[in-house]
Amino acid sequence: MRVRAAAVIVDGARLLLHRRREDAFWALPGGRVEAGETGPEALQRELLEELDEAVESGELLWVVENFFRGTGDAAPRQELGLCFRVALPAASRLAARTGPFAGMEEHARLVFQWFDRAALERIEIRPQALAAPLRHLLDGQAPSAAARHLVQRDGADAQ
């Protein structure tokens, strides 16, 4: 099982998402938690590598157990996602970005984009279990005081 730390970055009424150029779906920015790292440490490292942005990780909002098949996978995968609220620093260059923009890592082929609430209705977000909570967040509904545990099972044969 893989552990992934993800950033919930809201700027006003918009949310930052990313995808690989070849993917049709969007996800929260972040990446794999490496051995010896905490979720917040992994998130800080990933956002520095991918966006050249030093951030502080905030509260844990959701824990997502995601069961899925990647392209070409014979067997289902399992990922544990730790979704943390992240506030941008006052001098952040990210807030001024418009339209899709490339990340810093050339080999990763990542595309980042800000989405408002209406746009979230028109795109595919993975894991899908996060779509409604993210829309609620942009609607101004605060997440519960305790982190929520979400489970996403893609495909009938995912166990």
Residue pairs with C-beta under 8 A, 6 or more apart in sequence:
1 78
1 79
1 80
2 32
2 77
2 78
2 79
2 80
3 32
3 33
3 39
3 79
3 80
3 81
3 82
4 30
4 31
4 32
4 33
4 79
4 80
4 81
4 82
5 30
5 31
5 33
5 39
5 40
5 42
5 43
5 46
5 57
5 81
5 82
5 84
6 27
6 28
6 29
6 30
6 43
6 81
6 82
6 83
6 84
7 16
7 28
7 29
7 30
7 43
7 46
7 47
7 55
7 57
7 83
7 84
7 86
8 15
8 28
8 61
8 83
8 84
8 85
8 86
8 134
8 137
9 15
9 16
9 29
9 55
9 86
9 87
9 88
9 94
10 16
10 85
10 137
10 138
11 88
11 94
11 95
11 114
13 116
13 117
13 138
14 114
14 115
14 116
14 138
15 114
15 115
15 116
15 120
15 134
15 137
15 138
16 29
16 94
16 112
16 113
16 114
16 115
17 26
17 27
17 28
17 29
17 112
17 113
17 115
17 123
17 125
18 26
18 27
18 28
18 29
18 50
18 103
18 110
18 111
18 112
18 113
19 25
19 26
19 27
19 110
19 111
20 108
20 109
20 110
20 111
21 109
21 110
21 111
22 109
24 124
25 123
25 124
25 125
25 126
26 113
26 115
26 123
26 124
26 125
26 126
27 125
27 126
27 127
28 83
28 130
29 46
29 47
29 50
29 51
29 112
30 42
30 43
30 46
30 47
31 42
31 45
31 46
31 49
31 50
32 42
33 39
33 42
33 82
34 42
37 45
39 57
39 60
39 82
39 84
40 57
40 84
43 55
43 57
43 84
43 86
44 54
44 55
44 56
44 57
47 53
47 54
47 55
47 86
48 54
48 55
49 104
49 105
50 103
50 104
50 105
50 108
50 110
51 94
51 103
51 104
51 112
52 104
53 88
53 89
53 92
53 93
53 94
54 89
55 86
55 87
55 88
55 89
56 86
56 87
56 89
57 84
57 85
57 86
58 84
58 85
58 86
58 87
59 84
59 85
59 147
60 82
60 83
60 84
60 147
61 83
61 84
61 85
61 133
61 143
61 147
61 148
62 81
62 83
62 130
62 133
62 143
62 147
62 148
62 149
62 150
63 80
63 81
63 82
63 83
63 147
63 148
63 149
63 150
64 79
64 80
64 81
64 83
64 127
64 129
64 130
64 149
64 150
64 151
64 152
65 78
65 79
65 80
65 81
65 149
65 150
65 151
65 152
66 78
66 79
66 80
66 81
66 126
66 127
66 129
66 152
66 154
67 76
67 77
67 78
67 151
67 152
67 153
67 154
67 155
67 158
67 159
68 76
68 77
68 79
68 126
68 127
68 152
68 154
68 155
68 158
69 75
69 76
69 77
69 154
69 155
69 158
70 77
76 154
76 155
76 157
76 158
76 159
81 127
83 130
88 94
88 95
97 112
97 114
98 114
99 113
100 111
100 112
100 113
101 111
101 112
101 113
102 110
102 111
102 112
103 110
103 111
103 112
115 123
116 138
117 135
117 138
117 139
120 131
120 134
120 135
120 138
121 135
125 131
125 134
127 150
127 152
127 154
128 152
128 154
129 150
129 151
129 152
130 150
133 143
133 148
133 150
136 143
137 143
